[in-house]
Amino acid sequence: MTEEIDAQIARSLDATPELLPFLPELLADVWALGSSIEIIVDVLRQVGIDDPGRRVFDVGCGKGAVAVSLAKENGCRVYGIDGFEPFIAEARKQAADAGVAELCTFECGDMREAVTHGRDYDAVIYAAHNPVLMGRPCVEVLRECVRHGGYILVDDGYLAEGVQSKPPGYEDFLPYGGTVAALTACGDRIVREVTQSPETWHADDDRVTDLIRRRAEALAAAYPQAAVLFNDYVRAQERECETLSAIHVPATWLVQRS
């Protein structure tokens, strides 16, 4: 990996580059990495993305939770890309364990480059990522990866009503109306929208943070010289949960390309 990609991966996981070697262990108990797997699988099934003839592109696939679940539950073929090799290795293992290795292709690489080449997919998934990709609204970039009539699934959320100022790192997030306008700015239409209960979503976030905390405590005991890195990471996760609880409404949109 290059230093630039290392820094990008670290930022996406609220970590520092120095922590990257420990992230597989810190996140060993977390498979989905923030994605709403059940919602994604169900929404795509509703629009016919549910057979081996369908091709899905999972951008920033992490450990393959969405891709493997789609292949297993919907039977479609999924190509996933992520910049962190340990995640790709885990994704391949999970696909093999689930018996869907022949339906899943995982590659370690720069997703920013991959989206410039991916074309004619039936659906592209962009889950738990920044709403801006390569300096442009994510849908503007991702729609080029799917055929006309295909689907762009964005799993993230929008600013809660009444939020007056955005904390650092959340400058690109918009209120509901602005988010919908950005998703449809290229003339595409939203065909499904699922808004989750913030309480349920944030309870799950707290559960994940607790799992990370336990791993961090074990790592701190094994590597006391790096204990401050692990403690800082847990505190960053706690701050992230607190911030999102205050400003964020979790939502999933399925946009059909015109």
Legacy VTK file of the C-alpha trace (Angstrom):
# vtk DataFile Version 3.0
C-alpha trace
ASCII
DATASET POLYDATA
POINTS 258 float
0.000 0.000 0.000
1.102 3.568 -0.634
1.238 6.128 2.156
-1.700 7.943 0.574
-3.893 4.838 0.572
-2.745 3.969 4.101
-3.833 7.413 5.256
-7.151 7.091 3.408
-7.892 3.700 4.970
-6.946 4.953 8.415
-9.213 7.997 8.085
-12.130 5.859 6.912
-11.790 3.789 10.086
-11.167 6.751 12.400
-7.619 5.541 12.994
-4.068 6.726 12.421
-1.661 5.021 9.982
0.373 3.796 12.969
-2.631 1.766 14.102
-3.168 -0.061 10.787
-1.193 -3.207 11.753
-3.454 -3.633 14.781
-6.797 -2.926 13.096
-7.497 -6.542 12.074
-7.327 -7.528 15.745
-9.149 -4.429 17.017
-12.000 -5.058 14.575
-11.901 -8.867 14.711
-15.414 -9.067 16.186
-16.935 -6.551 13.756
-17.896 -7.873 10.340
-20.357 -5.351 8.890
-18.293 -2.217 9.656
-21.362 0.023 9.771
-23.363 -1.347 6.842
-27.073 -2.165 7.135
-26.815 -5.679 5.704
-30.409 -6.862 6.109
-31.836 -3.670 4.640
-29.460 -3.728 1.660
-30.211 -7.369 0.854
-33.962 -6.857 1.139
-34.096 -3.616 -0.858
-32.127 -5.097 -3.750
-34.249 -8.239 -3.735
-37.368 -6.087 -4.080
-36.125 -4.685 -7.399
-35.011 -7.994 -8.871
-31.330 -8.114 -7.893
-31.729 -11.724 -6.803
-30.263 -14.190 -9.271
-26.812 -15.281 -10.533
-27.281 -13.255 -13.708
-27.207 -9.994 -11.751
-23.878 -8.224 -11.213
-23.293 -6.012 -8.185
-20.307 -3.751 -7.440
-19.560 -3.191 -3.734
-17.356 -0.095 -3.465
-15.319 -0.101 -0.261
-16.479 -3.609 0.616
-14.566 -3.932 3.884
-14.690 -7.528 5.135
-17.305 -8.472 2.544
-20.306 -8.571 4.863
-22.674 -7.026 2.324
-21.217 -8.873 -0.675
-21.271 -12.306 0.966
-24.777 -11.757 2.304
-26.028 -10.682 -1.123
-24.482 -13.701 -2.793
-25.857 -16.075 -0.167
-29.338 -14.596 0.174
-29.969 -13.201 -3.319
-27.711 -15.422 -5.414
-26.191 -12.557 -7.408
-22.558 -12.131 -8.402
-20.685 -9.491 -6.449
-17.379 -7.747 -7.071
-15.975 -6.002 -4.023
-12.969 -3.733 -3.716
-11.263 -2.340 -0.627
-7.853 -0.849 0.018
-7.035 -2.856 3.156
-5.571 -6.272 2.336
-6.470 -7.912 5.698
-10.133 -7.040 5.071
-9.996 -8.559 1.587
-8.440 -11.732 2.996
-11.250 -11.958 5.548
-13.868 -11.320 2.858
-12.536 -14.212 0.786
-12.570 -16.472 3.855
-16.141 -15.489 4.700
-17.265 -16.170 1.130
-15.641 -19.604 1.195
-17.155 -20.419 4.599
-20.593 -19.377 3.328
-20.240 -21.514 0.206
-20.462 -18.567 -2.190
-16.822 -18.138 -3.208
-17.777 -18.735 -6.847
-20.188 -15.778 -6.702
-17.833 -13.325 -4.982
-14.710 -11.647 -6.338
-12.717 -9.507 -3.925
-9.796 -7.297 -4.849
-7.454 -5.085 -2.866
-7.112 -1.725 -4.579
-8.045 1.943 -4.670
-11.812 2.268 -4.980
-11.397 5.753 -6.448
-9.640 4.207 -9.424
-11.991 1.226 -9.580
-15.093 3.384 -10.040
-13.570 4.938 -13.148
-13.420 1.498 -14.805
-16.450 -0.363 -13.465
-19.308 -0.288 -15.982
-22.690 -1.865 -16.750
-23.344 -3.357 -13.317
-26.943 -3.994 -12.316
-26.297 -2.277 -8.993
-23.511 -0.490 -7.154
-23.342 -0.264 -3.360
-21.769 2.560 -1.391
-22.279 1.783 2.286
-21.083 3.669 5.368
-18.852 6.054 3.416
-18.587 9.811 3.008
-21.348 11.215 0.723
-18.648 12.854 -1.400
-16.431 10.674 -3.584
-13.445 12.109 -5.463
-14.641 15.615 -4.636
-18.082 15.090 -6.209
-21.435 13.878 -4.840
-21.156 10.090 -4.608
-24.124 9.363 -6.894
-22.622 11.509 -9.652
-19.598 9.192 -9.681
-21.279 5.863 -8.932
-24.050 6.124 -11.526
-21.448 5.709 -14.266
-20.761 2.201 -12.952
-24.293 0.913 -13.613
-26.331 0.347 -16.743
-29.248 2.631 -17.583
-32.103 1.443 -15.398
-29.618 -0.003 -12.907
-29.402 0.971 -9.252
-27.165 2.974 -6.924
-27.594 2.023 -3.277
-26.354 4.538 -0.725
-26.404 3.416 2.897
-25.583 6.247 5.274
-27.900 8.981 6.538
-28.553 12.698 6.794
-28.319 15.543 9.291
-31.036 15.514 11.906
-33.521 18.367 11.926
-32.365 21.338 13.952
-28.618 20.728 13.630
-27.151 24.206 13.263
-23.463 23.470 12.833
-21.571 20.458 11.542
-18.696 19.040 13.569
-15.308 18.690 11.874
-15.317 15.719 9.542
-19.024 15.994 8.760
-18.954 19.080 6.556
-20.249 17.164 3.529
-23.362 15.809 5.228
-26.662 17.505 4.376
-30.150 17.790 5.861
-32.802 15.486 4.425
-33.930 17.811 1.639
-30.390 18.547 0.529
-29.497 14.860 0.594
-32.450 13.916 -1.614
-31.596 16.749 -3.996
-27.996 15.512 -4.263
-29.114 11.924 -4.866
-31.374 12.984 -7.731
-29.305 15.849 -9.182
-28.420 13.857 -12.314
-32.050 13.163 -13.185
-32.244 9.772 -11.479
-35.092 8.810 -9.158
-35.262 7.382 -5.664
-37.247 4.129 -5.773
-36.732 2.988 -2.165
-35.976 4.832 1.047
-35.568 3.162 4.429
-35.062 5.293 7.510
-33.916 3.398 10.556
-34.718 4.112 14.159
-31.834 6.241 15.470
-32.166 4.509 18.834
-31.731 1.055 17.293
-28.875 2.164 15.068
-26.996 3.882 17.863
-27.567 0.969 20.252
-25.808 -1.214 17.694
-23.018 1.357 17.459
-22.589 1.168 21.233
-22.456 -2.635 21.043
-19.733 -2.469 18.381
-17.746 0.054 20.416
-17.875 -2.275 23.405
-16.489 -5.122 21.286
-13.661 -2.882 20.105
-12.973 -1.757 23.676
-12.479 -5.350 24.817
-10.065 -6.040 21.990
-8.184 -2.808 22.768
-7.782 -3.808 26.408
-6.323 -7.176 25.391
-3.949 -5.531 22.912
-2.843 -2.960 25.487
-1.900 -5.791 27.829
0.048 -7.547 25.060
1.694 -4.387 23.663
1.938 -1.901 26.555
4.231 0.342 24.523
1.318 0.951 22.118
-1.429 1.165 24.744
-1.990 4.868 24.090
-2.827 4.094 20.445
-5.474 1.581 21.449
-6.958 3.824 24.129
-7.094 6.754 21.727
-8.878 4.617 19.162
-11.545 3.559 21.643
-12.060 7.173 22.663
-12.371 8.126 18.985
-15.069 5.474 18.550
-16.902 6.752 21.603
-16.761 10.319 20.310
-18.014 9.133 16.924
-21.008 7.453 18.567
-21.780 10.563 20.604
-21.508 12.826 17.574
-23.681 10.651 15.351
-26.276 10.303 18.103
-26.573 14.081 18.161
-26.609 14.896 14.442
-27.366 11.791 12.362
-30.477 10.019 11.069
-29.523 6.627 9.530
-31.074 5.946 6.133
-30.677 3.803 3.026
-31.622 4.986 -0.449
-31.966 3.040 -3.677
-31.614 5.303 -6.696
-32.470 4.120 -10.204
-30.294 5.509 -12.958
-32.235 7.254 -15.706
LINES 1 259
258 0 1 2 3 4 5 6 7 8 9 10 11 12 13 14 15 16 17 18 19 20 21 22 23 24 25 26 27 28 29 30 31 32 33 34 35 36 37 38 39 40 41 42 43 44 45 46 47 48 49 50 51 52 53 54 55 56 57 58 59 60 61 62 63 64 65 66 67 68 69 70 71 72 73 74 75 76 77 78 79 80 81 82 83 84 85 86 87 88 89 90 91 92 93 94 95 96 97 98 99 100 101 102 103 104 105 106 107 108 109 110 111 112 113 114 115 116 117 118 119 120 121 122 123 124 125 126 127 128 129 130 131 132 133 134 135 136 137 138 139 140 141 142 143 144 145 146 147 148 149 150 151 152 153 154 155 156 157 158 159 160 161 162 163 164 165 166 167 168 169 170 171 172 173 174 175 176 177 178 179 180 181 182 183 184 185 186 187 188 189 190 191 192 193 194 195 196 197 198 199 200 201 202 203 204 205 206 207 208 209 210 211 212 213 214 215 216 217 218 219 220 221 222 223 224 225 226 227 228 229 230 231 232 233 234 235 236 237 238 239 240 241 242 243 244 245 246 247 248 249 250 251 252 253 254 255 256 257
